[in-house]
Amino acid sequence: MTIKFFLNDKGNPAGKLADAELLFSGGPLNGLKLVGFGVWERKGGGRNVTFPARSYSVNGERRTFSLLRPIVEVTAQEKLRDLILEAFKEYEAELAGAA
């Protein structure tokens, strides 16, 4: 699996650093990608990753449905979040080295 980033150079929305997608190589997902991840700067410091979701309305109330959810292990998302954040740190280092 490869993680590809697209920097948010427009600054909208504020705090969003980049969009990310997972590119699969090998196995049954070979040749597919999963899009909709976002890398965000937290107001108090640190970073967060949001996962793909769909929004919908019920009685005028806006809700979201997460597209990537854990089956059993609740911490499964944390592992992927950490992997994406580490890859983004490496991506930023590569950009800084190229400048």
Secondary structure, DSSP 8 states (H G I E B T S, - for coil): -EEEEEE-TT--STTEEEEEEEE--SGGGTT-EEEEEEEEE-TTSSEEEE--EEEEEETTEEEEEESS--SS-TTHHHHHHHHHHHHHHHHHHHHHHH-
